[in-house]
Amino acid sequence: MTHPAQHINQSVKKQKRVYLVGTASTTYYRGEGVAYNRDYGTATTSEGSRDKRVEPISTSNHRHFAGVLNANVTLDSTGEGWVTINEPGSVCAIALGADTVIDTTILGAQAGGGTGAGRFSDKGFIGRGAARALQTVTGVLESVKDGTGSLDATDGKTLTVSDSSDFTVGDTVVMLACEGDGTGVFVAGKYLVGSITDATTIVLAATCLSTLSTGSLTCSYYVYTGNPTALAYLYDGTEETSGCVTWISPPNAGDTDYAPMLGGISYINGGVTLAADFDIDLPDETIYGAKIGFVCMGTMTTNDVTVDLDTGGIVLAGTALAEINAIDAAADACYLQWTGLWRTIMVVGGATEA
């Protein structure tokens, strides 16, 4: 249903009641995005509820963006419940993981990232799952997205930050990505500030490493109080899907066959000394016109990030390429589109077609 504007200051929202399946006893916040469960039930059955059932966005379900929650909702012990969403085409509040400038900032809904999924955190492709800010908001207390954060791997929760003076106990830290060391397995998501040690050190209320290690690991994160939102336009259904955005956590040992989220833009945690190249193994697509991008957010040393092909090929102006390599500095990037082969749209910075 469409909620018509009743006053000059009311925005027009395209609203719909849907059935959210999430995590029991968990609060999902106003402005966070959800995705349709389009393959619900038995594949051979005509199941109309595939247009009503939604779930948190994930790296395996990021192309069926349904809209954003119209209000906070806390699911009961079943982890399910009816909610109202604002569909693409609405002008409504989005949950922020970045500051905005009116009619300038375009953000994609975050896919993956555990409990941090659904917030609008980074620039993405235009399409369903992306939003243009219609309000200037400074709601993020600190944003470190270049891998210069440092996580103590011994306890998995002591975080060296740029400035903790604006933080208070109970603020939310969204851990986006972290250097992998083969032992301390990183779990992305929302964590609360448990205590503040000094001007550059905070302690999370819970560890974000499922297995502890030693030393320190580079990481990327942002911090906010409450649930900062901004009025925004949700790009509507006449647009292609944006694919949303996600983050990659390269291990310092490198990787020969990392499987990325297929579609959208993947941001790569920086500040890692790579013992070997981190090779992103890009498979063939199934959707003609689908786009994908990889953006390095901080300096990699010793070795590089590369984009290799699984079975297909990359072409540039009709010339076959083996890979895209030398992605190793902040803002190095590559963007590709599937047309039966992966074709480069652009390479940025030191990235090169090989």
C-alpha positions as a Markdown table, in Angstrom:
| # | Residue | x | y | z |
|---|---|---|---|---|
| 1 | Met | 0.0 | 0.0 | 0.0 |
| 2 | Thr | 1.1 | 3.6 | -0.6 |
| 3 | His | 1.0 | 6.0 | 2.3 |
| 4 | Pro | -0.1 | 9.3 | 0.7 |
| 5 | Ala | 1.4 | 12.5 | 2.0 |
| 6 | Gln | -1.2 | 14.3 | 4.2 |
| 7 | His | 0.9 | 17.4 | 4.8 |
| 8 | Ile | 3.5 | 19.3 | 2.8 |
| 9 | Asn | 6.2 | 18.1 | 5.3 |
| 10 | Gln | 5.2 | 14.4 | 5.0 |
| 11 | Ser | 7.1 | 12.2 | 2.6 |
| 12 | Val | 5.4 | 9.6 | 0.5 |
| 13 | Lys | 6.1 | 6.0 | 1.6 |
| 14 | Lys | 5.3 | 2.9 | -0.4 |
| 15 | Gln | 4.5 | 0.6 | 2.5 |
| 16 | Lys | 3.9 | -3.1 | 2.8 |
| 17 | Arg | 3.2 | -5.7 | 5.5 |
| 18 | Val | 5.7 | -8.6 | 5.4 |
| 19 | Tyr | 6.7 | -11.5 | 7.6 |
| 20 | Leu | 10.2 | -11.1 | 9.0 |
| 21 | Val | 12.1 | -14.2 | 9.9 |
| 22 | Gly | 15.3 | -13.3 | 11.9 |
| 23 | Thr | 16.9 | -14.1 | 15.2 |
| 24 | Ala | 14.8 | -14.8 | 18.3 |
| 25 | Ser | 14.6 | -12.0 | 20.9 |
| 26 | Thr | 16.6 | -9.6 | 18.6 |
| 27 | Thr | 15.7 | -6.0 | 17.9 |
| 28 | Tyr | 15.8 | -4.8 | 14.3 |
| 29 | Tyr | 15.9 | -1.1 | 13.9 |
| 30 | Arg | 14.0 | 1.5 | 11.9 |
| 31 | Gly | 15.7 | 2.1 | 8.5 |
| 32 | Glu | 17.5 | -1.2 | 8.3 |
| 33 | Gly | 17.1 | -3.1 | 5.1 |
| 34 | Val | 15.6 | -6.6 | 4.6 |
| 35 | Ala | 15.5 | -9.0 | 1.6 |
| 36 | Tyr | 12.8 | -11.2 | 0.2 |
| 37 | Asn | 13.1 | -15.0 | 0.7 |
| 38 | Arg | 12.4 | -15.7 | -2.9 |
| 39 | Asp | 13.1 | -19.4 | -2.8 |
| 40 | Tyr | 11.0 | -20.2 | 0.3 |
| 41 | Gly | 9.4 | -23.6 | 0.5 |
| 42 | Thr | 9.3 | -26.3 | -2.1 |
| 43 | Ala | 10.7 | -25.1 | -5.5 |
| 44 | Thr | 8.0 | -26.9 | -7.5 |
| 45 | Thr | 5.1 | -25.3 | -5.5 |
| 46 | Ser | 3.5 | -22.0 | -6.4 |
| 47 | Glu | 4.1 | -20.3 | -3.1 |
| 48 | Gly | 2.7 | -16.8 | -3.0 |
| 49 | Ser | 4.3 | -16.0 | 0.4 |
| 50 | Arg | 7.6 | -15.6 | -1.4 |
| 51 | Asp | 6.4 | -12.0 | -1.9 |
| 52 | Lys | 5.7 | -11.6 | 1.8 |
| 53 | Arg | 8.5 | -13.4 | 3.6 |
| 54 | Val | 11.7 | -11.4 | 4.3 |
| 55 | Glu | 14.9 | -11.9 | 6.2 |
| 56 | Pro | 18.0 | -9.8 | 7.1 |
| 57 | Ile | 20.2 | -9.1 | 4.0 |
| 58 | Ser | 23.1 | -11.5 | 3.6 |
| 59 | Thr | 25.9 | -12.2 | 1.1 |
| 60 | Ser | 23.8 | -15.1 | -0.1 |
| 61 | Asn | 20.6 | -13.0 | -0.4 |
| 62 | His | 21.5 | -9.5 | -1.4 |
| 63 | Arg | 19.7 | -9.2 | -4.8 |
| 64 | His | 16.2 | -9.3 | -3.5 |
| 65 | Phe | 16.1 | -6.1 | -1.5 |
| 66 | Ala | 12.6 | -5.6 | -0.2 |
| 67 | Gly | 12.8 | -2.3 | 1.6 |
| 68 | Val | 13.6 | -0.9 | 5.1 |
| 69 | Leu | 11.8 | -1.3 | 8.4 |
| 70 | Asn | 9.4 | 1.5 | 9.1 |
| 71 | Ala | 9.9 | 1.2 | 12.9 |
| 72 | Asn | 12.0 | -0.7 | 15.5 |
| 73 | Val | 10.8 | -4.3 | 16.0 |
| 74 | Thr | 11.9 | -6.9 | 18.6 |
| 75 | Leu | 11.1 | -10.4 | 17.6 |
| 76 | Asp | 9.8 | -12.8 | 20.2 |
| 77 | Ser | 11.2 | -16.3 | 21.1 |
| 78 | Thr | 10.1 | -17.7 | 17.7 |
| 79 | Gly | 12.3 | -15.2 | 15.8 |
| 80 | Glu | 9.4 | -14.3 | 13.5 |
| 81 | Gly | 6.7 | -11.6 | 13.2 |
| 82 | Trp | 4.8 | -9.2 | 10.9 |
| 83 | Val | 6.4 | -5.9 | 10.2 |
| 84 | Thr | 5.8 | -2.8 | 8.0 |
| 85 | Ile | 8.5 | -1.9 | 5.5 |
| 86 | Asn | 9.0 | 1.0 | 3.2 |
| 87 | Glu | 9.5 | -0.3 | -0.3 |
| 88 | Pro | 11.9 | 1.0 | -3.0 |
| 89 | Gly | 10.5 | 4.3 | -4.4 |
| 90 | Ser | 9.8 | 5.6 | -0.8 |
| 91 | Val | 11.2 | 8.6 | 0.8 |
| 92 | Cys | 11.9 | 7.5 | 4.3 |
| 93 | Ala | 14.4 | 7.0 | 7.1 |
| 94 | Ile | 17.5 | 4.8 | 6.5 |
| 95 | Ala | 19.7 | 3.4 | 9.3 |
| 96 | Leu | 23.2 | 5.0 | 8.9 |
| 97 | Gly | 26.7 | 3.6 | 9.0 |
| 98 | Ala | 28.1 | 6.8 | 7.5 |
| 99 | Asp | 27.4 | 10.5 | 7.7 |
| 100 | Thr | 25.4 | 12.0 | 4.9 |
| 101 | Val | 25.2 | 15.2 | 2.8 |
| 102 | Ile | 21.8 | 16.2 | 1.4 |
| 103 | Asp | 21.2 | 15.2 | -2.3 |
| 104 | Thr | 24.9 | 14.1 | -2.6 |
| 105 | Thr | 25.6 | 11.0 | -0.5 |
| 106 | Ile | 24.6 | 7.6 | -2.1 |
| 107 | Leu | 24.9 | 4.6 | 0.2 |
| 108 | Gly | 24.3 | 0.9 | -0.3 |
| 109 | Ala | 22.7 | -1.4 | 2.2 |
| 110 | Gln | 25.3 | -3.6 | 3.9 |
| 111 | Ala | 25.1 | -7.3 | 3.1 |
| 112 | Gly | 26.8 | -9.7 | 5.4 |
| 113 | Gly | 28.5 | -8.3 | 8.4 |
| 114 | Gly | 26.5 | -10.5 | 10.8 |
| 115 | Thr | 24.2 | -8.3 | 12.9 |
| 116 | Gly | 25.5 | -5.2 | 11.2 |
| 117 | Ala | 23.7 | -6.2 | 8.0 |
| 118 | Gly | 21.0 | -3.9 | 6.6 |
| 119 | Arg | 22.5 | -0.5 | 7.7 |
| 120 | Phe | 23.5 | 1.9 | 4.9 |
| 121 | Ser | 27.3 | 2.1 | 5.3 |
| 122 | Asp | 29.2 | 2.6 | 2.1 |
| 123 | Lys | 28.8 | 3.8 | -1.5 |
| 124 | Gly | 27.2 | 1.2 | -3.8 |
| 125 | Phe | 25.9 | 0.8 | -7.3 |
| 126 | Ile | 22.6 | 2.5 | -8.2 |
| 127 | Gly | 19.6 | 0.3 | -8.0 |
| 128 | Arg | 17.4 | -1.6 | -5.5 |
| 129 | Gly | 19.3 | -1.6 | -2.2 |
| 130 | Ala | 20.8 | 1.8 | -2.7 |
| 131 | Ala | 19.6 | 5.2 | -1.3 |
| 132 | Arg | 20.2 | 8.9 | -2.0 |
| 133 | Ala | 20.4 | 11.0 | 1.2 |
| 134 | Leu | 17.8 | 13.8 | 1.4 |
| 135 | Gln | 19.2 | 15.1 | 4.7 |
| 136 | Thr | 22.6 | 16.1 | 6.1 |
| 137 | Val | 23.3 | 14.0 | 9.2 |
| 138 | Thr | 26.4 | 13.7 | 11.3 |
| 139 | Gly | 25.5 | 10.6 | 13.3 |
| 140 | Val | 28.6 | 8.4 | 13.3 |
| 141 | Leu | 30.9 | 9.1 | 16.2 |
| 142 | Glu | 34.0 | 7.5 | 14.5 |
| 143 | Ser | 34.5 | 5.8 | 11.2 |
| 144 | Val | 37.7 | 3.9 | 10.5 |
| 145 | Lys | 37.5 | 2.1 | 7.2 |
| 146 | Asp | 41.1 | 1.9 | 6.1 |
| 147 | Gly | 42.3 | -0.9 | 8.2 |
| 148 | Thr | 44.1 | 1.4 | 10.7 |
| 149 | Gly | 42.1 | 0.1 | 13.6 |
| 150 | Ser | 43.9 | -2.4 | 15.8 |
| 151 | Leu | 42.2 | -5.3 | 17.6 |
| 152 | Asp | 44.0 | -7.1 | 20.4 |
| 153 | Ala | 43.8 | -10.8 | 19.3 |
| 154 | Thr | 44.6 | -12.0 | 22.8 |
| 155 | Asp | 41.1 | -11.1 | 24.1 |
| 156 | Gly | 39.4 | -10.3 | 20.8 |
| 157 | Lys | 37.7 | -7.2 | 22.2 |
| 158 | Thr | 40.3 | -4.5 | 23.1 |
| 159 | Leu | 40.2 | -2.0 | 20.3 |
| 160 | Thr | 42.6 | 0.8 | 19.6 |
| 161 | Val | 40.6 | 3.7 | 18.2 |
| 162 | Ser | 41.3 | 7.2 | 16.9 |
| 163 | Asp | 39.5 | 9.0 | 19.7 |
| 164 | Ser | 37.3 | 7.6 | 22.3 |
| 165 | Ser | 36.4 | 10.9 | 23.9 |
| 166 | Asp | 33.0 | 11.0 | 22.2 |
| 167 | Phe | 32.1 | 7.4 | 23.1 |
| 168 | Thr | 30.0 | 6.2 | 26.1 |
| 169 | Val | 29.5 | 2.7 | 27.5 |
| 170 | Gly | 26.7 | 1.1 | 25.6 |
| 171 | Asp | 27.5 | 2.8 | 22.2 |
| 172 | Thr | 27.4 | 0.4 | 19.2 |
| 173 | Val | 30.6 | -0.6 | 17.4 |
| 174 | Val | 30.0 | -2.2 | 14.0 |
| 175 | Met | 33.0 | -4.3 | 13.2 |
| 176 | Leu | 33.2 | -4.5 | 9.4 |
| 177 | Ala | 36.4 | -6.4 | 8.7 |
| 178 | Cys | 39.5 | -7.7 | 10.3 |
| 179 | Glu | 42.9 | -9.1 | 9.3 |
| 180 | Gly | 42.9 | -12.9 | 9.4 |
| 181 | Asp | 45.9 | -14.7 | 10.9 |
| 182 | Gly | 44.7 | -18.3 | 10.5 |
| 183 | Thr | 43.8 | -18.6 | 14.2 |
| 184 | Gly | 41.6 | -15.8 | 15.4 |
| 185 | Val | 38.4 | -16.2 | 13.4 |
| 186 | Phe | 36.7 | -12.8 | 13.0 |
| 187 | Val | 32.9 | -12.5 | 13.5 |
| 188 | Ala | 31.6 | -9.3 | 11.9 |
| 189 | Gly | 28.6 | -7.5 | 13.5 |
| 190 | Lys | 27.4 | -5.1 | 16.1 |
| 191 | Tyr | 29.2 | -5.0 | 19.5 |
| 192 | Leu | 28.6 | -2.7 | 22.5 |
| 193 | Val | 31.2 | -0.6 | 24.1 |
| 194 | Gly | 31.7 | -2.3 | 27.5 |
| 195 | Ser | 34.3 | 0.1 | 28.9 |
| 196 | Ile | 36.7 | 2.9 | 27.9 |
| 197 | Thr | 40.3 | 2.5 | 29.0 |
| 198 | Asp | 41.8 | 5.7 | 27.8 |
| 199 | Ala | 41.7 | 8.3 | 24.9 |
| 200 | Thr | 42.5 | 5.6 | 22.3 |
| 201 | Thr | 41.4 | 2.4 | 23.8 |
| 202 | Ile | 38.0 | 0.8 | 24.3 |
| 203 | Val | 36.9 | -2.7 | 25.3 |
| 204 | Leu | 34.0 | -4.3 | 23.6 |
| 205 | Ala | 31.4 | -6.1 | 25.8 |
| 206 | Ala | 32.0 | -9.3 | 23.9 |
| 207 | Thr | 34.8 | -10.7 | 21.8 |
| 208 | Cys | 34.6 | -10.6 | 18.0 |
| 209 | Leu | 37.0 | -13.5 | 17.5 |
| 210 | Ser | 35.5 | -16.9 | 17.7 |
| 211 | Thr | 39.0 | -18.3 | 18.4 |
| 212 | Leu | 41.5 | -16.2 | 20.2 |
| 213 | Ser | 45.0 | -15.6 | 18.9 |
| 214 | Thr | 48.0 | -13.4 | 19.9 |
| 215 | Gly | 49.3 | -10.0 | 18.9 |
| 216 | Ser | 47.1 | -7.4 | 17.1 |
| 217 | Leu | 45.1 | -7.5 | 14.0 |
| 218 | Thr | 44.2 | -4.6 | 11.7 |
| 219 | Cys | 40.5 | -3.8 | 11.4 |
| 220 | Ser | 37.8 | -1.5 | 10.1 |
| 221 | Tyr | 34.7 | -0.3 | 12.0 |
| 222 | Tyr | 32.3 | 2.5 | 12.8 |
| 223 | Val | 30.7 | 3.7 | 16.1 |
| 224 | Tyr | 27.3 | 5.3 | 16.8 |
| 225 | Thr | 24.9 | 6.0 | 19.6 |
| 226 | Gly | 21.3 | 4.9 | 19.4 |
| 227 | Asn | 20.1 | 4.5 | 15.8 |
| 228 | Pro | 21.2 | 7.4 | 13.6 |
| 229 | Thr | 19.0 | 7.8 | 10.6 |
| 230 | Ala | 18.6 | 10.1 | 7.6 |
| 231 | Leu | 15.7 | 10.9 | 5.3 |
| 232 | Ala | 16.5 | 9.3 | 1.9 |
| 233 | Tyr | 15.1 | 8.2 | -1.4 |
| 234 | Leu | 15.2 | 4.4 | -1.9 |
| 235 | Tyr | 16.0 | 3.7 | -5.6 |
| 236 | Asp | 13.0 | 2.0 | -6.9 |
| 237 | Gly | 12.0 | -1.1 | -8.8 |
| 238 | Thr | 12.5 | 0.4 | -12.2 |
| 239 | Glu | 16.3 | 0.3 | -11.5 |
| 240 | Glu | 18.4 | -2.8 | -11.7 |
| 241 | Thr | 19.5 | -4.3 | -8.4 |
| 242 | Ser | 22.5 | -2.6 | -6.8 |
| 243 | Gly | 23.8 | -5.8 | -5.3 |
| 244 | Cys | 24.3 | -3.9 | -2.0 |
| 245 | Val | 27.8 | -3.7 | -0.4 |
| 246 | Thr | 30.0 | -5.9 | 1.8 |
| 247 | Trp | 33.4 | -6.1 | 3.3 |
| 248 | Ile | 36.3 | -8.6 | 2.8 |
| 249 | Ser | 38.8 | -9.6 | 5.5 |
| 250 | Pro | 42.0 | -10.8 | 3.8 |
| 251 | Pro | 44.2 | -13.2 | 5.8 |
| 252 | Asn | 47.8 | -12.1 | 6.2 |
| 253 | Ala | 48.9 | -15.5 | 4.8 |
| 254 | Gly | 47.2 | -14.6 | 1.5 |
| 255 | Asp | 44.6 | -16.8 | -0.2 |
| 256 | Thr | 44.6 | -18.5 | -3.6 |
| 257 | Asp | 40.8 | -18.9 | -4.1 |
| 258 | Tyr | 38.7 | -16.5 | -2.1 |
| 259 | Ala | 35.0 | -16.7 | -3.1 |
| 260 | Pro | 33.5 | -13.2 | -3.1 |
| 261 | Met | 29.9 | -12.1 | -2.8 |
| 262 | Leu | 28.7 | -12.2 | -6.5 |
| 263 | Gly | 27.5 | -8.7 | -7.4 |
| 264 | Gly | 27.5 | -5.4 | -5.6 |
| 265 | Ile | 30.7 | -3.7 | -4.3 |
| 266 | Ser | 33.1 | -5.5 | -1.9 |
| 267 | Tyr | 35.3 | -3.3 | 0.2 |
| 268 | Ile | 38.7 | -4.8 | 1.2 |
| 269 | Asn | 40.1 | -4.3 | 4.7 |
| 270 | Gly | 43.5 | -2.7 | 4.4 |
| 271 | Gly | 46.6 | -2.4 | 6.5 |
| 272 | Val | 47.6 | -6.0 | 6.0 |
| 273 | Thr | 51.1 | -7.4 | 5.3 |
| 274 | Leu | 50.3 | -10.2 | 2.9 |
| 275 | Ala | 52.8 | -13.2 | 2.9 |
| 276 | Ala | 51.3 | -14.1 | -0.5 |
| 277 | Asp | 48.8 | -12.6 | -3.0 |
| 278 | Phe | 45.2 | -12.5 | -1.9 |
| 279 | Asp | 43.4 | -13.9 | -5.0 |
| 280 | Ile | 39.7 | -13.3 | -5.4 |
| 281 | Asp | 38.4 | -16.2 | -7.5 |
| 282 | Leu | 35.6 | -14.6 | -9.5 |
| 283 | Pro | 33.0 | -17.1 | -10.9 |
| 284 | Asp | 30.8 | -16.7 | -13.9 |
| 285 | Glu | 27.6 | -14.8 | -13.5 |
| 286 | Thr | 24.0 | -15.8 | -14.3 |
| 287 | Ile | 22.5 | -12.4 | -14.8 |
| 288 | Tyr | 23.4 | -10.4 | -18.0 |
| 289 | Gly | 24.3 | -6.8 | -17.1 |
| 290 | Ala | 25.1 | -7.6 | -13.4 |
| 291 | Lys | 28.0 | -5.5 | -12.1 |
| 292 | Ile | 30.6 | -6.2 | -9.4 |
| 293 | Gly | 33.3 | -4.0 | -7.9 |
| 294 | Phe | 36.3 | -4.5 | -5.5 |
| 295 | Val | 37.7 | -1.4 | -3.6 |
| 296 | Cys | 40.8 | -1.5 | -1.5 |
| 297 | Met | 40.4 | 0.6 | 1.7 |
| 298 | Gly | 44.0 | 0.7 | 2.9 |
| 299 | Thr | 47.6 | -0.1 | 2.0 |
| 300 | Met | 48.6 | -3.7 | 1.5 |
| 301 | Thr | 52.3 | -4.5 | 1.8 |
| 302 | Thr | 54.6 | -7.2 | 0.4 |
| 303 | Asn | 52.0 | -8.7 | -1.9 |
| 304 | Asp | 48.8 | -7.7 | -3.7 |
| 305 | Val | 45.1 | -8.3 | -4.0 |
| 306 | Thr | 44.2 | -9.8 | -7.4 |
| 307 | Val | 41.0 | -10.7 | -9.2 |
| 308 | Asp | 41.3 | -14.0 | -11.0 |
| 309 | Leu | 38.7 | -15.8 | -13.2 |
| 310 | Asp | 37.1 | -19.1 | -12.1 |
| 311 | Thr | 36.0 | -20.5 | -15.5 |
| 312 | Gly | 35.2 | -17.6 | -17.8 |
| 313 | Gly | 37.3 | -14.6 | -18.9 |
| 314 | Ile | 37.8 | -10.9 | -18.6 |
| 315 | Val | 38.0 | -8.8 | -21.7 |
| 316 | Leu | 39.0 | -5.2 | -22.3 |
| 317 | Ala | 38.1 | -3.7 | -25.7 |
| 318 | Gly | 38.0 | -7.3 | -27.2 |
| 319 | Thr | 41.4 | -8.3 | -25.6 |
| 320 | Ala | 41.4 | -11.3 | -23.3 |
| 321 | Leu | 42.9 | -10.7 | -19.8 |
| 322 | Ala | 44.3 | -13.2 | -17.3 |
| 323 | Glu | 43.5 | -11.2 | -14.2 |
| 324 | Ile | 43.4 | -7.8 | -12.6 |
| 325 | Asn | 46.3 | -7.3 | -10.2 |
| 326 | Ala | 48.3 | -4.8 | -8.2 |
| 327 | Ile | 45.3 | -3.8 | -6.0 |
| 328 | Asp | 47.4 | -2.8 | -3.0 |
| 329 | Ala | 46.8 | 0.8 | -2.1 |
| 330 | Ala | 44.0 | 2.8 | -0.6 |
| 331 | Ala | 41.3 | 3.5 | -3.3 |
| 332 | Asp | 42.7 | 1.0 | -5.8 |
| 333 | Ala | 39.7 | -0.6 | -7.4 |
| 334 | Cys | 38.2 | -2.5 | -10.3 |
| 335 | Tyr | 34.7 | -2.6 | -11.7 |
| 336 | Leu | 33.3 | -5.3 | -14.0 |
| 337 | Gln | 30.1 | -6.2 | -15.8 |
| 338 | Trp | 28.9 | -9.6 | -17.0 |
| 339 | Thr | 27.9 | -9.8 | -20.7 |
| 340 | Gly | 28.7 | -13.5 | -21.2 |
| 341 | Leu | 32.2 | -12.7 | -20.1 |
| 342 | Trp | 33.4 | -10.3 | -17.4 |
| 343 | Arg | 34.2 | -7.0 | -19.1 |
| 344 | Thr | 36.1 | -4.3 | -17.2 |
| 345 | Ile | 34.2 | -1.1 | -16.8 |
| 346 | Met | 37.2 | 0.7 | -15.1 |
| 347 | Val | 40.3 | 0.1 | -13.1 |
| 348 | Val | 41.3 | 2.8 | -10.6 |
| 349 | Gly | 44.7 | 3.7 | -9.1 |
| 350 | Gly | 47.4 | 1.2 | -9.3 |
| 351 | Ala | 45.1 | -1.7 | -10.4 |
| 352 | Thr | 46.2 | -3.1 | -13.8 |
| 353 | Glu | 44.7 | -5.5 | -16.3 |
| 354 | Ala | 47.2 | -8.3 | -16.9 |
